[in-house]
Structure formats: structure tokens, C-alpha cells
């Protein structure tokens, strides 16, 4: 079960990174990355 959850978390992070990188440049891109990825609070 733990392996499956880790895979889901990894896949979700990969999707979010790709999604954010495809967005038009905005002042919110950097805060969104901070909130979603390392160093940010989830």
C-alpha cells in the first residue's frame, strides 16, 4: 500500500510540474511552485 501511495504522489508531482511549466508566464508561477514543491508547505 505504501509503495502505491508513493507512486501516486510521484506521478502527481510530475503532472503538476509539467502543468505549471506549460502555463503562460505570470507573477503567480513562482509562488505556486513554492507552495507545491520542496521548501513549500502543503
PDB file of N, H, CA, C and O in Angstrom:
ATOM      1  N   UNK A   1       0.832  -1.200   0.000  1.00  0.00           N
ATOM      2  CA  UNK A   1       0.000   0.000   0.000  1.00  0.00           C
ATOM      3  C   UNK A   1       0.872   1.258   0.000  1.00  0.00           C
ATOM      4  O   UNK A   1       0.581   2.223  -0.707  1.00  0.00           O
ATOM      5  N   UNK A   2       1.940   1.239   0.797  1.00  0.00           N
ATOM      6  H   UNK A   2       2.177   0.456   1.372  1.00  0.00           H
ATOM      7  CA  UNK A   2       2.802   2.407   0.879  1.00  0.00           C
ATOM      8  C   UNK A   2       3.505   2.673  -0.461  1.00  0.00           C
ATOM      9  O   UNK A   2       3.662   3.828  -0.859  1.00  0.00           O
ATOM     10  N   UNK A   3       3.927   1.606  -1.156  1.00  0.00           N
ATOM     11  H   UNK A   3       3.800   0.668  -0.833  1.00  0.00           H
ATOM     12  CA  UNK A   3       4.557   1.768  -2.471  1.00  0.00           C
ATOM     13  C   UNK A   3       3.594   2.418  -3.450  1.00  0.00           C
ATOM     14  O   UNK A   3       3.975   3.288  -4.233  1.00  0.00           O
ATOM     15  N   UNK A   4       2.333   1.981  -3.393  1.00  0.00           N
ATOM     16  H   UNK A   4       2.024   1.275  -2.757  1.00  0.00           H
ATOM     17  CA  UNK A   4       1.322   2.527  -4.305  1.00  0.00           C
ATOM     18  C   UNK A   4       1.091   4.018  -4.034  1.00  0.00           C
ATOM     19  O   UNK A   4       0.974   4.810  -4.969  1.00  0.00           O
ATOM     20  N   UNK A   5       1.025   4.395  -2.752  1.00  0.00           N
ATOM     21  H   UNK A   5       1.120   3.752  -1.993  1.00  0.00           H
ATOM     22  CA  UNK A   5       0.835   5.805  -2.399  1.00  0.00           C
ATOM     23  C   UNK A   5       2.032   6.653  -2.830  1.00  0.00           C
ATOM     24  O   UNK A   5       1.861   7.774  -3.309  1.00  0.00           O
ATOM     25  N   UNK A   6       3.241   6.118  -2.658  1.00  0.00           N
ATOM     26  H   UNK A   6       3.379   5.207  -2.269  1.00  0.00           H
ATOM     27  CA  UNK A   6       4.435   6.848  -3.089  1.00  0.00           C
ATOM     28  C   UNK A   6       4.438   7.055  -4.600  1.00  0.00           C
ATOM     29  O   UNK A   6       4.825   8.121  -5.078  1.00  0.00           O
ATOM     30  N   UNK A   7       4.007   6.044  -5.355  1.00  0.00           N
ATOM     31  H   UNK A   7       3.692   5.178  -4.967  1.00  0.00           H
ATOM     32  CA  UNK A   7       3.930   6.169  -6.813  1.00  0.00           C
ATOM     33  C   UNK A   7       2.901   7.213  -7.210  1.00  0.00           C
ATOM     34  O   UNK A   7       3.142   8.019  -8.110  1.00  0.00           O
ATOM     35  N   UNK A   8       1.762   7.200  -6.545  1.00  0.00           N
ATOM     36  H   UNK A   8       1.567   6.546  -5.815  1.00  0.00           H
ATOM     37  CA  UNK A   8       0.722   8.196  -6.837  1.00  0.00           C
ATOM     38  C   UNK A   8       1.238   9.602  -6.547  1.00  0.00           C
ATOM     39  O   UNK A   8       1.012  10.520  -7.336  1.00  0.00           O
ATOM     40  N   UNK A   9       1.934   9.779  -5.414  1.00  0.00           N
ATOM     41  H   UNK A   9       2.117   9.033  -4.773  1.00  0.00           H
ATOM     42  CA  UNK A   9       2.487  11.084  -5.050  1.00  0.00           C
ATOM     43  C   UNK A   9       3.518  11.534  -6.089  1.00  0.00           C
ATOM     44  O   UNK A   9       3.531  12.698  -6.489  1.00  0.00           O
ATOM     45  N   UNK A  10       4.377  10.615  -6.521  1.00  0.00           N
ATOM     46  H   UNK A  10       4.366   9.670  -6.195  1.00  0.00           H
ATOM     47  CA  UNK A  10       5.394  10.944  -7.519  1.00  0.00           C
ATOM     48  C   UNK A  10       4.744  11.338  -8.842  1.00  0.00           C
ATOM     49  O   UNK A  10       5.133  12.329  -9.461  1.00  0.00           O
ATOM     50  N   UNK A  11       3.748  10.554  -9.274  1.00  0.00           N
ATOM     51  H   UNK A  11       3.433   9.749  -8.772  1.00  0.00           H
ATOM     52  CA  UNK A  11       3.049  10.862 -10.524  1.00  0.00           C
ATOM     53  C   UNK A  11       2.321  12.199 -10.450  1.00  0.00           C
ATOM     54  O   UNK A  11       2.300  12.958 -11.419  1.00  0.00           O
ATOM     55  N   UNK A  12       1.727  12.482  -9.300  1.00  0.00           N
ATOM     56  H   UNK A  12       1.744  11.866  -8.512  1.00  0.00           H
ATOM     57  CA  UNK A  12       1.007  13.750  -9.113  1.00  0.00           C
ATOM     58  C   UNK A  12       1.971  14.925  -9.187  1.00  0.00           C
ATOM     59  O   UNK A  12       1.675  15.927  -9.837  1.00  0.00           O
ATOM     60  N   UNK A  13       3.122  14.813  -8.526  1.00  0.00           N
ATOM     61  H   UNK A  13       3.362  13.998  -7.998  1.00  0.00           H
ATOM     62  CA  UNK A  13       4.115  15.886  -8.577  1.00  0.00           C
ATOM     63  C   UNK A  13       4.626  16.099  -9.993  1.00  0.00           C
ATOM     64  O   UNK A  13       4.816  17.239 -10.416  1.00  0.00           O
ATOM     65  N   UNK A  14       4.848  15.024 -10.726  1.00  0.00           N
ATOM     66  H   UNK A  14       4.694  14.098 -10.382  1.00  0.00           H
ATOM     67  CA  UNK A  14       5.298  15.134 -12.107  1.00  0.00           C
ATOM     68  C   UNK A  14       4.249  15.853 -12.963  1.00  0.00           C
ATOM     69  O   UNK A  14       4.583  16.732 -13.757  1.00  0.00           O
ATOM     70  N   UNK A  15       2.984  15.470 -12.794  1.00  0.00           N
ATOM     71  H   UNK A  15       2.713  14.755 -12.150  1.00  0.00           H
ATOM     72  CA  UNK A  15       1.904  16.127 -13.534  1.00  0.00           C
ATOM     73  C   UNK A  15       1.858  17.623 -13.204  1.00  0.00           C
ATOM     74  O   UNK A  15       1.751  18.457 -14.103  1.00  0.00           O
ATOM     75  N   UNK A  16       1.939  17.957 -11.916  1.00  0.00           N
ATOM     76  H   UNK A  16       2.027  17.279 -11.185  1.00  0.00           H
ATOM     77  CA  UNK A  16       1.863  19.358 -11.502  1.00  0.00           C
ATOM     78  C   UNK A  16       3.031  20.169 -12.063  1.00  0.00           C
ATOM     79  O   UNK A  16       2.841  21.298 -12.515  1.00  0.00           O
ATOM     80  N   UNK A  17       4.240  19.597 -12.035  1.00  0.00           N
ATOM     81  H   UNK A  17       4.394  18.680 -11.668  1.00  0.00           H
ATOM     82  CA  UNK A  17       5.403  20.308 -12.587  1.00  0.00           C
ATOM     83  C   UNK A  17       5.214  20.584 -14.069  1.00  0.00           C
ATOM     84  O   UNK A  17       5.471  21.693 -14.537  1.00  0.00           O
ATOM     85  N   UNK A  18       4.765  19.573 -14.809  1.00  0.00           N
ATOM     86  H   UNK A  18       4.557  18.671 -14.429  1.00  0.00           H
ATOM     87  CA  UNK A  18       4.552  19.762 -16.248  1.00  0.00           C
ATOM     88  C   UNK A  18       3.443  20.779 -16.510  1.00  0.00           C
ATOM     89  O   UNK A  18       3.557  21.613 -17.409  1.00  0.00           O
ATOM     90  N   UNK A  19       2.387  20.706 -15.733  1.00  0.00           N
ATOM     91  H   UNK A  19       2.295  20.029 -15.003  1.00  0.00           H
ATOM     92  CA  UNK A  19       1.256  21.623 -15.905  1.00  0.00           C
ATOM     93  C   UNK A  19       1.690  23.062 -15.659  1.00  0.00           C
ATOM     94  O   UNK A  19       1.379  23.950 -16.452  1.00  0.00           O
ATOM     95  N   UNK A  20       2.400  23.293 -14.575  1.00  0.00           N
ATOM     96  H   UNK A  20       2.653  22.572 -13.930  1.00  0.00           H
ATOM     97  CA  UNK A  20       2.838  24.652 -14.239  1.00  0.00           C
ATOM     98  C   UNK A  20       3.806  25.180 -15.282  1.00  0.00           C
ATOM     99  O   UNK A  20       3.744  26.354 -15.647  1.00  0.00           O
ATOM    100  N   UNK A  21       4.706  24.320 -15.769  1.00  0.00           N
ATOM    101  H   UNK A  21       4.756  23.367 -15.472  1.00  0.00           H
ATOM    102  CA  UNK A  21       5.678  24.776 -16.772  1.00  0.00           C
ATOM    103  C   UNK A  21       5.030  25.138 -18.102  1.00  0.00           C
ATOM    104  O   UNK A  21       5.616  25.892 -18.879  1.00  0.00           O
ATOM    105  N   UNK A  22       3.842  24.623 -18.383  1.00  0.00           N
ATOM    106  H   UNK A  22       3.366  24.011 -17.752  1.00  0.00           H
ATOM    107  CA  UNK A  22       3.142  24.942 -19.637  1.00  0.00           C
ATOM    108  C   UNK A  22       2.301  26.212 -19.526  1.00  0.00           C
ATOM    109  O   UNK A  22       1.786  26.697 -20.533  1.00  0.00           O
ATOM    110  N   UNK A  23       2.156  26.750 -18.335  1.00  0.00           N
ATOM    111  H   UNK A  23       2.574  26.356 -17.517  1.00  0.00           H
ATOM    112  CA  UNK A  23       1.324  27.932 -18.161  1.00  0.00           C
ATOM    113  C   UNK A  23       2.025  29.164 -18.701  1.00  0.00           C
ATOM    114  O   UNK A  23       3.253  29.239 -18.738  1.00  0.00           O
ATOM    115  N   UNK A  24       1.219  30.124 -19.117  1.00  0.00           N
ATOM    116  H   UNK A  24       0.222  30.063 -19.087  1.00  0.00           H
ATOM    117  CA  UNK A  24       1.779  31.394 -19.565  1.00  0.00           C
ATOM    118  C   UNK A  24       2.457  32.051 -18.363  1.00  0.00           C
ATOM    119  O   UNK A  24       2.048  31.872 -17.216  1.00  0.00           O
ATOM    120  N   UNK A  25       3.468  32.788 -18.655  1.00  0.00           N
ATOM    121  H   UNK A  25       3.800  32.933 -19.587  1.00  0.00           H
ATOM    122  CA  UNK A  25       4.217  33.443 -17.576  1.00  0.00           C
ATOM    123  C   UNK A  25       3.306  34.377 -16.793  1.00  0.00           C
ATOM    124  O   UNK A  25       2.541  35.164 -17.352  1.00  0.00           O
ATOM    125  N   UNK A  26       3.417  34.260 -15.506  1.00  0.00           N
ATOM    126  H   UNK A  26       4.037  33.621 -15.052  1.00  0.00           H
ATOM    127  CA  UNK A  26       2.588  35.046 -14.606  1.00  0.00           C
ATOM    128  C   UNK A  26       3.373  35.285 -13.325  1.00  0.00           C
ATOM    129  O   UNK A  26       4.330  34.569 -13.032  1.00  0.00           O
ATOM    130  N   UNK A  27       2.973  36.270 -12.581  1.00  0.00           N
ATOM    131  H   UNK A  27       2.195  36.852 -12.819  1.00  0.00           H
ATOM    132  CA  UNK A  27       3.618  36.536 -11.298  1.00  0.00           C
ATOM    133  C   UNK A  27       3.316  35.430 -10.291  1.00  0.00           C
ATOM    134  O   UNK A  27       3.980  35.330  -9.260  1.00  0.00           O
ATOM    135  N   UNK A  28       2.331  34.612 -10.583  1.00  0.00           N
ATOM    136  H   UNK A  28       1.792  34.693 -11.421  1.00  0.00           H
ATOM    137  CA  UNK A  28       1.933  33.565  -9.640  1.00  0.00           C
ATOM    138  C   UNK A  28       2.683  32.244  -9.825  1.00  0.00           C
ATOM    139  O   UNK A  28       2.567  31.351  -8.985  1.00  0.00           O
ATOM    140  N   UNK A  29       3.438  32.110 -10.895  1.00  0.00           N
ATOM    141  H   UNK A  29       3.532  32.835 -11.577  1.00  0.00           H
ATOM    142  CA  UNK A  29       4.133  30.852 -11.162  1.00  0.00           C
ATOM    143  C   UNK A  29       5.107  30.522 -10.029  1.00  0.00           C
ATOM    144  O   UNK A  29       5.096  29.400  -9.520  1.00  0.00           O
ATOM    145  N   UNK A  30       5.935  31.462  -9.632  1.00  0.00           N
ATOM    146  H   UNK A  30       5.945  32.373 -10.045  1.00  0.00           H
ATOM    147  CA  UNK A  30       6.923  31.209  -8.578  1.00  0.00           C
ATOM    148  C   UNK A  30       6.241  30.885  -7.246  1.00  0.00           C
ATOM    149  O   UNK A  30       6.642  29.918  -6.598  1.00  0.00           O
ATOM    150  N   UNK A  31       5.229  31.644  -6.803  1.00  0.00           N
ATOM    151  H   UNK A  31       4.903  32.429  -7.330  1.00  0.00           H
ATOM    152  CA  UNK A  31       4.555  31.263  -5.555  1.00  0.00           C
ATOM    153  C   UNK A  31       3.871  29.891  -5.636  1.00  0.00           C
ATOM    154  O   UNK A  31       3.837  29.153  -4.652  1.00  0.00           O
ATOM    155  N   UNK A  32       3.332  29.559  -6.806  1.00  0.00           N
ATOM    156  H   UNK A  32       3.360  30.159  -7.606  1.00  0.00           H
ATOM    157  CA  UNK A  32       2.691  28.245  -6.944  1.00  0.00           C
ATOM    158  C   UNK A  32       3.724  27.137  -6.818  1.00  0.00           C
ATOM    159  O   UNK A  32       3.476  26.134  -6.148  1.00  0.00           O
ATOM    160  N   UNK A  33       4.883  27.304  -7.455  1.00  0.00           N
ATOM    161  H   UNK A  33       5.084  28.119  -7.999  1.00  0.00           H
ATOM    162  CA  UNK A  33       5.939  26.302  -7.351  1.00  0.00           C
ATOM    163  C   UNK A  33       6.398  26.164  -5.903  1.00  0.00           C
ATOM    164  O   UNK A  33       6.619  25.052  -5.422  1.00  0.00           O
ATOM    165  N   UNK A  34       6.541  27.287  -5.212  1.00  0.00           N
ATOM    166  H   UNK A  34       6.362  28.190  -5.602  1.00  0.00           H
ATOM    167  CA  UNK A  34       6.972  27.245  -3.811  1.00  0.00           C
ATOM    168  C   UNK A  34       5.960  26.482  -2.959  1.00  0.00           C
ATOM    169  O   UNK A  34       6.340  25.676  -2.110  1.00  0.00           O
ATOM    170  N   UNK A  35       4.693  26.733  -3.184  1.00  0.00           N
ATOM    171  H   UNK A  35       4.384  27.388  -3.873  1.00  0.00           H
ATOM    172  CA  UNK A  35       3.659  26.072  -2.394  1.00  0.00           C
ATOM    173  C   UNK A  35       3.512  24.600  -2.683  1.00  0.00           C
ATOM    174  O   UNK A  35       3.094  23.836  -1.814  1.00  0.00           O
ATOM    175  N   UNK A  36       3.852  24.185  -3.897  1.00  0.00           N
ATOM    176  H   UNK A  36       4.191  24.806  -4.604  1.00  0.00           H
ATOM    177  CA  UNK A  36       3.646  22.784  -4.284  1.00  0.00           C
ATOM    178  C   UNK A  36       4.857  21.890  -4.088  1.00  0.00           C
ATOM    179  O   UNK A  36       4.711  20.695  -3.832  1.00  0.00           O
ATOM    180  N   UNK A  37       6.055  22.457  -4.205  1.00  0.00           N
ATOM    181  H   UNK A  37       6.174  23.428  -4.413  1.00  0.00           H
ATOM    182  CA  UNK A  37       7.246  21.614  -4.237  1.00  0.00           C
ATOM    183  C   UNK A  37       8.171  21.912  -3.080  1.00  0.00           C
ATOM    184  O   UNK A  37       7.818  22.661  -2.169  1.00  0.00           O
ATOM    185  N   UNK A  38       9.337  21.336  -3.114  1.00  0.00           N
ATOM    186  H   UNK A  38       9.624  20.728  -3.854  1.00  0.00           H
ATOM    187  CA  UNK A  38      10.264  21.379  -1.986  1.00  0.00           C
ATOM    188  C   UNK A  38      10.413  22.769  -1.383  1.00  0.00           C
ATOM    189  O   UNK A  38      10.522  23.771  -2.089  1.00  0.00           O
ATOM    190  N   UNK A  39      10.415  22.793  -0.080  1.00  0.00           N
ATOM    191  H   UNK A  39      10.327  21.979   0.493  1.00  0.00           H
ATOM    192  CA  UNK A  39      10.525  24.051   0.638  1.00  0.00           C
ATOM    193  C   UNK A  39       9.190  24.689   0.941  1.00  0.00           C
ATOM    194  O   UNK A  39       9.092  25.531   1.833  1.00  0.00           O
ATOM    195  N   UNK A  40       8.176  24.307   0.224  1.00  0.00           N
ATOM    196  H   UNK A  40       8.255  23.622  -0.501  1.00  0.00           H
ATOM    197  CA  UNK A  40       6.843  24.867   0.435  1.00  0.00           C
ATOM    198  C   UNK A  40       6.029  24.049   1.421  1.00  0.00           C
ATOM    199  O   UNK A  40       6.381  22.921   1.766  1.00  0.00           O
ATOM    200  N   UNK A  41       4.972  24.623   1.849  1.00  0.00           N
ATOM    201  H   UNK A  41       4.686  25.539   1.569  1.00  0.00           H
ATOM    202  CA  UNK A  41       4.074  23.928   2.778  1.00  0.00           C
ATOM    203  C   UNK A  41       2.905  23.371   1.978  1.00  0.00           C
ATOM    204  O   UNK A  41       2.333  24.052   1.128  1.00  0.00           O
ATOM    205  N   UNK A  42       2.566  22.138   2.262  1.00  0.00           N
ATOM    206  H   UNK A  42       3.031  21.584   2.953  1.00  0.00           H
ATOM    207  CA  UNK A  42       1.453  21.517   1.558  1.00  0.00           C
ATOM    208  C   UNK A  42       0.256  21.441   2.466  1.00  0.00           C
ATOM    209  O   UNK A  42      -0.796  20.947   2.061  1.00  0.00           O
TER     210      UNK A  42
END
